Amino acid sequence: MGMIMSAPKLEMRRALWNEIVERLARSGQGKRESGAFLLGTLQPSRKVTAYILYDDISPSAQHSNYVRLLGGDMSKVWAECDRQGVQVVADVHTHPLGPAQSKSDRVNPIVSLNGHIALIVPNFAVGCVRPEDLGLHEFLSQGRWKSSFKVEAANKLRLT
């Protein structure tokens, strides 16, 4: 009897994913974290159709080794969502080493809504990044997260 696979948590075109990873790598220059909001639809499935880099929201987002957005920066995100008729469906950012969340990531989610997905790309997104290299972290509530790595993470991200 075969394994039953659950539906993916997030899906997007492979070309769009490759573009996002390339832009993250270029933004961080292999030296610092970079990130983006993944935009699209939540229903009937969480589908990414566009993105907005943190650099485009706030030029000061990456003046340190980590990503930092201020409260006012979010109004730019919501305005872009309104303009495109989309929603924030996930976020993605890079880490210097592995795809696990830092304490800061766990305590300060970019979006703190139940079910929000945060992807972490290792090695500042430099080189070949496969879905099984990622950390896929789902916010549950009250500071709790469900983290997926390796094959489990790859099964939750569908690239078409």
N, C-alpha and C positions, 0 to 999 in steps of 0.2 A: 504494500500500500504506500503510495507517494505522500510526500509532505504537502499539507495545505498551506498555500501562501496567502498572506493577508494582502489586502489592497494597499497600493503605495500611499504614503502620506503626502507626497509631493510629486508633481510631474511637470516636465518642460521639454522643449525641443533640445536635442543634443547640441545643435549649433549655438543656441542661446546660452546653454550651460558653458560651452567652451569659450564663448565671448566673455561671459561674466568672469570666469577664472582668469582669462588673459588680462582683463582690465584690473582685477584685484592684484595680480602679480605686478603689473606695471605701476599701479598706484603705490604699492608698498615697497617697490624697488628692492625686494629681497631683504629689507632691513627693518620694516615696521608693519604693524597690523593695518589692514584695510578692510572695508566692508561695503555692503549694499543691502538695500531693501529689495526684496523680490515681490513684484506686483503681479496681480492677475485676478483670478476668480476663486472663491471659496466653495461655491456650489455649482454643479453637483460634486465636483472634486476640486482639490486644491491644485490649481494649474497656474504656473508662472508664464506670463506672456511678455513681461518687461521688467526692468530694474532701474534703480536709481542709486548711484554710488554715494557713499557718505561724503566724498570729496565734493560732489555736486550740490549737496545740501548745505555743507558748512566747510569753507576752506580751512578752518582751524581744526577740523575733525581729527586730523592725523598729524598734529604738530608734536605729538609725543610718540612713544613706542606703542601705545595702545589707542584704540578707537574711543573717541569721546564726543558725544553729541549733547547739546544743551537743550533745555525744554523748548525754547523758541524754534529750534531747528525742525521739530516735528511738524509745525504748521506748514512748512514747505513740502513735507512729505504728503500731508493730507491734501494740500492744494494740487499737487501733481496727480494724486489719485483721482481727485475730482475731475481734473482736466482730461485724464485718459479714460475715466469711467471704470477704474479698477480699484482693488483693495490691496493692502499689504497682506500677503499670504505667508511670508517667511522673511527671515533675514539671514545673511551669510557674512562671516568675517574670517580672517586668517589668523593663524597662530604661528609662532616661530618653530615649534616642534610638532607635537601631536594634536589630535582632534578633540581632546577632552576639554571640558569647560574649565575655566579658571574660577577661583572663588568669586571674583568680581562679576564674571558672566552669570554665575548662579544667583548671586544676590541682587544684581542690577540688570534684569532682562530689558532688552531694547523695547519689546512689546510684552506686557505682562497679562495677556489674555489666555484663558484656558485653551489648550490645543495649538498655541503658536509654535511654529517650528523655527529653530535656530540651527543653521548649519555651520560647522567649523571646518575650514580647510587648513591642513597642516603645511608646514614649510613655506609660509607666506605665499602659497599658491604657485611657487616656482616649480617648473618641471611638469611632468605628466601627472595629472590628478584624476584618479578613478573614483567612482562612487564608493567603493569599499575603503578608500583612504579617509573618507569624511567621518565626522561625528555628526549625527542627526539627533538633536535634543528637542524634546517636546515639553513645553511648559504645562504643568498640571494644575497648579494653583498654590498659593501660600508658600512660595519658595521651593516647591517640589518640581523635579524634572524627571523625565524618562529618557535615558540616553541609549543610543544605538550606535554600534561600531561594526566595522568590517562587513561581512555578508549581510548582517541584519540591517545596517545602514543602507547598503546598496539595494536591498529589496524594498526599502521604503522610499527610494528616489527613482522614479521611472523617467529615463531619457528616451525620447521618441525620435 
